[in-house]
Amino acid sequence: MADNGSAEGSVWPMPKFRFEVDLGEGLHNVTFQEVSGMDVENQVIEYRKSNSSVFPTERMPGVEKYGNVTMKRGIFVNDNTFWDWHSEIKMNTIKRRTVLIKLLDESGAITMQWQLNNAWPTKITSTDLKSDGNEVAVDTLEIAHEQMIITNGY
């Protein structure tokens, strides 16, 4: 188990290779090869104060903006999970979900969790096919969301 610094000893960063994803709607503990794009940024608002003698611009934080999260997963026989979720999009309506991405320690306990609120699939990229290849077939799912809440272990 990773040392939390409460006792004597070294403090180590968490490895990133043990994680699980909960896509909601009965799709718990879905295994993925890779999850990326969990980022947030604040747009910058530049404002010039009119009572300043030198008229510099003041920079203030604006609206938060979340990037799309990309997930890669091997293709399994008769598993159309991504495609079924994507097919729910009908004329600007989609059943939005709460997606949980959980970083686990070596005992399987959650050490950090990213909660993506109001998530929905924006893009699915299926595998490329090559007759001389020996790689695993991988689907890529890109999801948009409106809020990311980060919590630490329970």
For each residue, the residues with C-beta under 8 A, 3 or more apart:
1: 105 106 107 109
2: 12 14 105 106 111
3: 7 9 10 11 12
4: 11
5: 11
6:
7: 3
8:
9: 3
10: 3
11: 3 4 5
12: 2 3
13:
14: 2 103 105 111 112
15: 18
16: 19 103
17:
18: 15 103 104 105 106
19: 16 32 35 101 102 103 104
20: 29 30 31 101 102 104
21: 29 30 31 32 35 71 99 100 101 102
22: 27 28 29 30 99 100 101 102
23: 27 28 30 81 85 97 99
24: 27 97 98 99 100
25: 85 95 97
26:
27: 22 23 24 30 81
28: 22 23
29: 20 21 22
30: 20 21 22 23 27 73 81
31: 20 21 73
32: 19 21 35 71 72 73
33: 72 73 74 138
34: 70 71 72
35: 19 21 32 38 69 70 71 72 101
36: 69 70
37: 67 68 69 70 142
38: 35 67 69 101 114 148
39: 66 67
40: 64 65 66 67 148
41: 64 65 67
42: 61 62 63 64 65
43: 61 62 63 64 65
44: 59 60 61 62
45: 59 60 61 62
46: 57 58 59 60
47: 57 58 59 60
48: 52 55 56 57 58
49: 52 55 56 58
50: 55
51:
52: 48 49 55 56
53:
54:
55: 48 49 50 52
56: 48 49 52
57: 46 47 48
58: 46 47 48 49
59: 44 45 46 47
60: 44 45 46 47
61: 42 43 44 45
62: 42 43 44 45
63: 42 43
64: 40 41 42 43
65: 40 41 42 43
66: 39 40 144 145 146 147 148
67: 37 38 39 40 41
68: 37 122 123 142 143 144 145
69: 35 36 37 38 99 101 116 119 142 143 145
70: 34 35 36 37 140 141 142
71: 21 32 34 35 140 141 142 143
72: 32 33 34 35 138 139 140 141
73: 30 31 32 33 82 138 139 141
74: 33 136 137 138 139
75: 79 126 127 136 137 138 139
76: 79
77:
78:
79: 75 76
80: 83 84
81: 23 27 30 84 85
82: 73 85 86 121 124 139 141
83: 80 86 87 124
84: 80 81 87 88
85: 23 25 81 82 88 97 120 121
86: 82 83 89 121 124
87: 83 84
88: 84 85 94 95
89: 86 93 94 120 121
90: 93 94
91:
92:
93: 89 90
94: 88 89 90 120
95: 25 88 120
96: 118 119 120
97: 23 24 25 85 118 119 120
98: 24 115 116 117 118 119
99: 21 22 23 24 69 115 116 119 143 145
100: 21 22 24 113 114 115 116
101: 19 20 21 22 35 38 69 113 114 116
102: 19 20 21 22 110 112 113
103: 14 16 18 19 110 111 112 113
104: 18 19 20 108 109 110 111
105: 1 2 14 18 108 109 111 153
106: 1 2 18
107: 1
108: 104 105
109: 1 104 105 153 154
110: 102 103 104 113 153 154
111: 2 14 103 104 105 152 153
112: 14 102 103 150 151 152 153
113: 100 101 102 103 110 150 151 152
114: 38 100 101 148 149 150
115: 98 99 100 148 149 150 151
116: 69 98 99 100 101 119 143 145 147 148
117: 98 145 146 147 148 149
118: 96 97 98 145 146 147
119: 69 96 97 98 99 116 143 144 145
120: 85 89 94 95 96 97 143 144 145
121: 82 85 86 89 124 141 142 143
122: 68 142 143 144
123: 68 140 141 142
124: 82 83 86 121 139 140 141 142
125: 139 140 142
126: 75 139
127: 75 137 138 139
128:
129: 133 137
130: 133
131:
132:
133: 129 130
134:
135: 138
136: 74 75
137: 74 75 127 129
138: 33 72 73 74 75 127 135
139: 72 73 74 75 82 124 125 126 127
140: 70 71 72 123 124 125
141: 70 71 72 73 82 121 123 124
142: 37 68 69 70 71 121 122 123 124 125
143: 68 69 71 99 116 119 120 121 122
144: 66 68 119 120 122
145: 66 68 69 99 116 117 118 119 120 148
146: 66 117 118
147: 66 116 117 118
148: 38 40 66 114 115 116 117 145
149: 114 115 117
150: 112 113 114 115
151: 112 113 115
152: 111 112 113
153: 105 109 110 111 112
154: 109 110
